Amino acid sequence: ADLVTADSRDMLEAIAAYRPRAALHQVLWGVDTTKFVAVHKAPSPLRLVSPRNWEPNYRIDLVLHAVAQLRERRPALPVELHLCGGGPQESALRAQAESLGLQGVVHWHGRVDEDRLAEIVRNAHLAVSVPESDATSVALLEAMAAGLAVVVSDLPANRQWVDGRGGRRVPVGDGAALAQALVELAGDLQVLEAMGRHNRRRVVPGVSRDEQMDRMAALYRELLGQRG
């Protein structure tokens, strides 16, 4: 190949093991940072958002269990969980939510367009994304750009973006650790807001879609120039 790109550093490291002749570049899909912006929001109820598809890899089942644990351990705290994405596990997840007593807590948005997704994310306090495997997640960067604190699975791609100042990383598949992270973060809105501000500074403007596509366009022009 004359040009190799990937959207996470760990993927580029794996590609480098094949010793390609081309230079390697991290190029992201990019976020519309004019839509995913930080807004003032009411402190109650605590609104959690999971913007991942309802498929096995994304472990929405763990998110539901963790929210049930949060409500059990902080019974006086009003909580909403907003699920976006949709997918083949919908019926099983709805049944699980009902068995956990989460009726009225979970809001099932399913697949929504970018404008509606941005509205849901902007008005949340905390984003949860705990897949078993992933590269750089656009959904994660959208939440960070919108000024949300985040709880994510401790994957190599997530380590590039999420540190202790912006949220929590929990072991992959560890529902107890996820619940504990939610319990710890849910009690202090000021901490969540500070984490959200840190996250927005961390990713904006660098992850903007315009900036990333401009980088890709420049790489194409460089290739064309090399070819004469």
N, C-alpha and C positions, 0 to 999 in steps of 0.2 A: 504494500500500500504506500501511496505517496503522502497520505495524511491519516492520522489516527486520533480520534477523540473518544472520550468517555466522560460520564458525568460524576464520577467519584474517584478519589485518589486510590482507594484500594483496588478498583478495577484497572486503573492505569498501571499499578504495580504488578498485577497479574499479567497484563498484556506485555509489560516490559520483559517478563521472563522468556518470551518468545523472540526477543531481540529483533524487533522490527527495525527496518532501515529508517523509517520516518520518525520525526519528532512526535512526541505524545502531548496532547493538550486536554486539559479539563475544560469542557464546555457544557454548561447547564442548559436545561430546557428553558429556564427563566421564569420569572414571576412578574405579573402585571402589578408593579408597585404603585400604580395610581388607584388600583382597586383594593389591594390588600394593604390597608393603612391602619394605624392605631387610632382608636376613637375613645371618647369618654363613655364609660358604661356604668350602669347602676351596680352597687356592690352585691345586691341580692336579687335573685338566687345566684349561687355559684354555677356558672355555665361551663361545662366541659364539652369539647368537640372532638370527635374522631372522624377525620376526613378520608378514611381509607375504605377500600371496597370490602364488601361482606363475603370474603373468600378465606379459606383456611390459613393462608400465609399471614394474614393481617391480624389474627387472634382477637377478633372482636369479642369472642367468648371471655377472654381474660379481662377485657375492659368492663364488660357487664359485671363479672364477679367482683372486680375491684370497686366499682361504684356501689354495689350492694354492701361491701365491707365498709366503705366510707360512710354510708348512711347508718350502718349499725354502730359504728364507733363515734360518729358525730351526729346523733339523732336530731339535734336542734338546728342543724345547718340545712337550709333549703338548697337542693341540688337539681340541676337539669343536665342530661346527657344528650347531645345532639349528634346523631349518626348520619353521615353523608356517604354516598358511594354506591350502595346497592350491590346485589350479587346473589349467587346461588344459595347462600346460607341464610337467606332472609327468614324463611319459615322456622328454621331451627333456632335462630337467634331470638325471634319474637317469642317462641315457646320458652326459651331460657329466661328471658327478661320477665315473663309472667311468673315463672316458677320462683324467681328471686324477689318477687314483690315490687318490681320496678315500673308498674303501670303508672302512667302520669309523670314519670321521671324521664323516660327515654322518649325522644322525639325522632321519629323515623323519616328522615328527609329523602333518602334514596339518592338517585342520580339527579343532580341539579346542574344548571348552566353556571358559567363562571361568575356572573353577576350575583346570583343567589348564593353561591358558595362563599363568595367574598363577604356578603352581608352576614351570613351565619358565623363565619370565622371571626370577623371584626367584633361581633358582639359577645364572643366567648371570653372567658378569663384564662383558660388553660386548654392546651391541645394535647391529645394522647395519641401516640403512634408507636405500636409495639410489634411490628412484623417479625417473623423469624428470619427473613433475609430481605435485603434491599440494597439498592445503590443510593445515590443522593435523592431524597424524596422531594418532589415538587410540593407535595402537600405540607411537608415539614417547613420548607422555606417560605411558603405562603403564610403559615401560622406565625413564623418568626417575623416576617415583614409586617404582619398586622399587629405586632407588639404583644404577642401572647407568650407566656411561660409554656414550657413543653416538658412532657415526660415521654421518653423514647426508649426503645430497646437498645442495649449496648452492642451495637453493630459497628464495624470499622467505619462505614460511611457516615454514621451519625456522630462518631467521635470528632470528625472534622468540624462539625457545626455546633454541637451542644456541649457546653461545659457547666460546671456547678453554678455559675453566675446566671445562666439562662434556663436552668431546669434540672431535671434528673435523668440519668441513664440507669436502666434496671436490667438485670440479666435476662437474656432471651427466654421466654416461656415461664418466667417466675411471677406467678399471679400474686403471691404474698408480698413480694418486693414492690410490685406495682401498686397494690392496695396501700402499703405503708407510705409510698411516695405521695399518693393522693392525700392521705390523712395528714401528712406533715405539711404539705403545701396549702391545703384547703383552709387552714386556720388563720392565715395572715394575708389579707388582700394586698397590703403594702409590699410584701415580699413578692407576690405574683406580679404586681405592676412594675417593680424594679427589674425583675427578670425579663419581663416583656420589653421594657425600654432597652435593656442590654441586647436582647435578641434582634430588635429592629436595627440598632446601631451595627450589629455584627454582620447583617446581610444586605442592608440598603446603603448605597445603590448598587453594589457589586452584582447581586443576583437578578437585577432587573432584566426582563425579557429583551428589551431594546438593546441593553449593553451586551448581553450574551449573543444575540443574533448579529450585532455589529462585529463582535469578535469572530464569529463564524464566517461572516462575509469577508472579513479581512484575510482570513486563512484561505478562502477560495481564491481571492484576488492574488494572493502570494503564489498559490499553485499555478494559476494561469500565467503569471509573470515568469515563473520558472520554465514553463513549457513554451514561452515565446508567443 
